[in-house]
Amino acid sequence: MLELAILGLLKEQPLHGYELRKRLRDYLGLFASVSFGSLYPALARLEASGAVSAVEIQRSTAGFPMTGSLSGERTAFRRSRADVNRRSRSRRVYSITDEGQRLFDDLLSSGTESCDDERSFALRWTFARHLRPQARIGLLERRRAQLLQHLAHVCSAASSNESLDSYSRSLMERATESTKQDISWLDRMIRAERTASSGGASCD
């Protein structure tokens, strides 16, 4: 999943590692716990496979500000010297390659065969604009079928277990209501996709 997310973000623009991590955590919202310890090995694997390329960009060293105060300028100079190595250090900017484009398409389309959990579905739906209309509909319908199966299981468990206390039963009711809302949302999205698909069709 991490490789799919990285490639999807790099399709939009080249990014360095820090910005990639920020977007994974903030923009996608699906990798709140992602660390550089998991991000950089994933980037290394993608680079080794030819899916991404990286270039070293040297960060310029900014001068320290002139304050008009001798003590102030000394302080600024010391801070500038202490920070010079960090500011002048090069950083790697990653870009998706043609091979990466093909890998992204494969990962995204192969994921439509199964949506194992909410996180996996949400990630693929984030990049659903890169799927064909029928593939988007298929992704939604498979997720709907899974939720219907889950709903039937929860309802069956709730009705067959008479020993549940009021608190446990309230949690099951919450899960039932949440699942029904998700199914309702999927129904709306499926209708919208079908309408857009039929509306966009041309007659020869």
C-alpha positions as CSV (number, residue, x, y, z in Angstrom):
1,M,0.0,0.0,0.0
2,L,2.8,2.4,0.8
3,E,4.4,2.0,-2.6
4,L,1.0,2.7,-4.3
5,A,0.6,5.9,-2.2
6,I,4.1,7.1,-3.0
7,L,3.7,6.6,-6.7
8,G,0.3,8.2,-6.7
9,L,1.7,11.3,-5.0
10,L,4.7,11.4,-7.4
11,K,2.3,11.3,-10.4
12,E,1.3,14.8,-9.3
13,Q,4.8,16.3,-8.9
14,P,8.3,15.4,-7.9
15,L,8.8,15.5,-4.1
16,H,11.6,15.1,-1.6
17,G,11.3,12.7,1.3
18,Y,10.2,15.1,3.9
19,E,7.4,16.5,1.7
20,L,6.4,13.0,0.8
21,R,6.0,12.0,4.4
22,K,4.1,15.2,5.2
23,R,1.6,14.5,2.4
24,L,1.3,10.8,3.3
25,R,0.4,11.9,6.9
26,D,-1.6,15.1,6.2
27,Y,-3.0,15.0,2.7
28,L,-3.9,11.3,2.3
29,G,-4.6,10.9,6.1
30,L,-4.1,7.2,5.8
31,F,-0.5,7.0,7.0
32,A,-0.5,9.0,10.2
33,S,2.1,6.8,11.7
34,V,4.4,6.5,8.7
35,S,8.1,7.1,9.6
36,F,11.2,7.8,7.7
37,G,12.3,4.3,8.7
38,S,9.5,2.9,6.5
39,L,9.4,5.6,3.9
40,Y,13.0,5.6,2.7
41,P,13.3,1.8,2.4
42,A,10.1,1.9,0.2
43,L,11.7,4.7,-1.9
44,A,14.9,2.6,-2.2
45,R,12.9,-0.4,-3.4
46,L,11.1,1.7,-6.0
47,E,14.3,3.3,-7.1
48,A,16.0,-0.1,-7.4
49,S,13.2,-1.4,-9.6
50,G,13.3,1.7,-11.8
51,A,9.9,3.0,-10.7
52,V,11.3,6.2,-9.4
53,S,14.4,8.3,-10.1
54,A,16.1,10.6,-7.7
55,V,18.3,13.7,-8.2
56,E,20.4,15.5,-5.6
57,I,19.5,19.1,-5.2
58,Q,21.9,21.3,-3.2
59,R,20.2,23.6,-0.7
60,S,21.6,27.1,-0.8
61,T,23.1,28.6,2.3
62,A,21.4,31.8,3.3
63,G,23.4,34.6,4.9
64,F,22.7,35.9,8.3
65,P,20.7,39.1,8.7
66,M,22.4,42.5,9.5
67,T,20.7,43.8,12.6
68,G,22.7,47.0,13.3
69,S,23.6,45.6,16.7
70,L,27.1,44.2,17.2
71,S,25.9,41.6,19.7
72,G,22.8,40.8,17.6
73,E,25.0,40.2,14.5
74,R,27.4,38.0,16.5
75,T,24.5,35.9,17.7
76,A,23.1,35.6,14.2
77,F,26.5,34.7,12.9
78,R,27.0,32.0,15.4
79,R,23.6,30.5,14.6
80,S,24.3,30.7,10.9
81,R,27.6,28.9,11.3
82,A,26.0,26.2,13.5
83,D,23.3,25.7,10.9
84,V,25.4,26.0,7.7
85,N,25.9,22.2,7.4
86,R,22.2,21.5,7.7
87,R,21.2,24.2,5.2
88,S,23.8,23.3,2.6
89,R,23.2,19.6,2.8
90,S,21.8,18.2,-0.5
91,R,18.4,16.5,-0.6
92,R,17.0,13.9,-2.9
93,V,14.0,14.8,-5.0
94,Y,12.1,11.8,-6.3
95,S,10.2,11.6,-9.6
96,I,8.0,8.8,-11.1
97,T,9.4,7.1,-14.2
98,D,7.6,5.4,-17.1
99,E,8.1,2.1,-15.3
100,G,6.7,3.7,-12.2
101,Q,3.6,4.8,-14.1
102,R,3.1,1.2,-15.2
103,L,3.6,-0.1,-11.7
104,F,1.2,2.4,-10.3
105,D,-1.5,1.3,-12.8
106,D,-0.9,-2.4,-12.0
107,L,-1.1,-1.8,-8.2
108,L,-4.2,0.4,-8.5
109,S,-6.1,-1.9,-10.9
110,S,-5.1,-5.2,-9.2
111,G,-6.4,-3.7,-6.0
112,T,-9.9,-3.6,-7.5
113,E,-10.0,-7.3,-7.3
114,S,-10.4,-7.1,-3.5
115,C,-10.9,-4.4,-0.9
116,D,-9.7,-6.1,2.2
117,D,-10.3,-3.2,4.6
118,E,-11.4,0.4,4.8
119,R,-7.9,1.8,4.6
120,S,-7.1,-0.2,1.4
121,F,-10.3,0.9,-0.2
122,A,-9.9,4.6,0.8
123,L,-6.4,4.7,-0.6
124,R,-7.5,3.3,-4.0
125,W,-10.5,5.6,-4.1
126,T,-8.2,8.5,-3.5
127,F,-6.6,7.7,-6.9
128,A,-9.8,6.5,-8.5
129,R,-9.6,9.2,-11.1
130,H,-6.8,7.2,-12.7
131,L,-9.1,4.2,-13.2
132,R,-11.5,3.6,-16.0
133,P,-15.2,4.2,-15.3
134,Q,-16.1,0.5,-15.1
135,A,-13.2,-0.2,-12.9
136,R,-14.3,2.5,-10.5
137,I,-17.8,1.1,-10.4
138,G,-16.4,-2.4,-9.8
139,L,-14.3,-1.1,-6.9
140,L,-17.4,0.5,-5.3
141,E,-19.6,-2.6,-5.9
142,R,-17.0,-5.0,-4.4
143,R,-16.7,-2.8,-1.3
144,R,-20.5,-2.7,-1.0
145,A,-20.7,-6.5,-1.2
146,Q,-18.1,-6.8,1.6
147,L,-20.0,-4.3,3.8
148,L,-23.3,-6.1,3.3
149,Q,-21.6,-9.4,4.3
150,H,-20.1,-7.6,7.4
151,L,-23.5,-6.1,8.3
152,A,-25.2,-9.5,8.1
153,H,-22.5,-11.0,10.4
154,V,-22.9,-8.2,13.0
155,C,-26.7,-8.4,13.0
156,S,-26.5,-12.2,13.3
157,A,-24.1,-12.0,16.2
158,A,-26.2,-9.4,18.0
159,S,-29.5,-11.4,17.7
160,S,-28.0,-14.7,18.7
161,N,-26.0,-13.5,21.7
162,E,-28.5,-12.8,24.4
163,S,-25.8,-12.4,27.1
164,L,-24.6,-9.1,25.7
165,D,-24.9,-6.3,28.2
166,S,-26.3,-2.9,27.2
167,Y,-22.9,-1.4,26.6
168,S,-21.7,-4.1,24.3
169,R,-25.0,-4.1,22.5
170,S,-24.8,-0.3,22.0
171,L,-21.4,-0.8,20.4
172,M,-22.8,-3.3,18.0
173,E,-25.7,-0.9,17.2
174,R,-23.1,1.8,16.5
175,A,-21.2,-0.6,14.1
176,T,-24.5,-1.4,12.4
177,E,-25.5,2.2,11.9
178,S,-22.0,3.1,10.6
179,T,-21.9,0.3,8.1
180,K,-25.4,1.2,6.9
181,Q,-24.2,4.8,6.3
182,D,-21.2,3.5,4.4
183,I,-23.4,1.4,2.2
184,S,-25.7,4.3,1.6
185,W,-22.7,6.4,0.5
186,L,-21.5,3.7,-1.8
187,D,-25.0,3.5,-3.4
188,R,-24.8,7.2,-4.1
189,M,-21.3,7.0,-5.6
190,I,-22.3,4.0,-7.7
191,R,-25.3,5.9,-9.1
192,A,-23.2,8.9,-9.8
193,E,-20.5,6.9,-11.6
194,R,-23.1,5.1,-13.7
195,T,-24.8,8.3,-14.6
196,A,-21.5,9.9,-15.6
197,S,-20.5,6.9,-17.5
198,S,-23.7,6.7,-19.5
199,G,-23.8,10.5,-20.0
200,G,-20.3,10.5,-21.4
201,A,-21.0,7.7,-23.9
202,S,-21.1,8.8,-27.6
203,C,-23.2,7.3,-30.4
204,D,-21.5,6.6,-33.7
